[in-house]
Amino acid sequence: MNCRKTSILCLFFTCVFFVTIYVIYFNHGPPEKILSANSKTNEYLQRVLEGDGDEEVLKSARAWNSFIEAHHYVSIGDIYDSCEEDGRKWLGKTVLLPDKERGGVTSKTFLNVTFEETLADGEFFLSVSYGGKDLYENQWKFCEMEEEDEEDRWIFCPYKPGSYSWVISRKIPNYLPKGTYKATARLTNENEDVILCGFAEFVL
Ligand SMILES: *[C@@H]1O[C@H](CO)[C@@H](O)[C@H](O)[C@H]1NC(C)=O
């Protein structure tokens, strides 16, 4: 089609094209719809709650499960004290919430951790997959991964032995294409022992 002669028509089809692309790949629908698409059960949690596991693990499962239920949160992630398939204890949860200010959805991570030793250095690993394919992978020095002037800063090294309670909000960008995202994160200490291991999965 010669675009100069039929410019109105061209404009029209270009618009239709972009609107279609937007609706198919990017329009996530209302936050309520995203939230309901993400209400699924964690099989490991079910297994532990049904009595398969030791006392400490069961206690952590109950505490975090009642926290989620009491607030009617949609849980999209779990943070454990290890990356092992079985026997890992809950230290936190990530939930999905409607983003009232900026639209779309936002994530909020609640994490209660007790450090036995001082944490002055460590490595943070993050990998993200989209639609089953690796999308992003990175590794940071934990104590240096945030900028000095970052908003919502939550890392303040060194951490003395003791208990810490963190609440970390992170916007899920509205421009992300629709699909299933999976993220794995882990934090190791100076001796390269895993001290936190998190898994999250969400559908846009
Ligand atoms: C996490 O820690 C906070 C502050 O100490 C506490 O109020 C909350 O109950 C803890 N959450 C869980 C699920 O244990």
The ligand as a Gaussian input file, in Angstrom:
#p B3LYP/6-31G(d) Opt

LIG

0 1
 C        8.017000     -11.314000      61.529000
 O        8.571000     -10.392000      62.439000
 C        7.673000      -9.379000      62.855000
 C        8.449000      -8.371000      63.688000
 O        9.247000      -9.005000      64.644000
 C        6.517000     -10.033000      63.619000
 O        5.606000      -9.059000      64.039000
 C        5.829000     -11.046000      62.706000
 O        4.832000     -11.737000      63.408000
 C        6.824000     -12.045000      62.146000
 N        6.136000     -12.850000      61.149000
 C        6.075000     -14.167000      61.167000
 C        5.235000     -14.808000      60.115000
 O        6.647000     -14.850000      61.984000

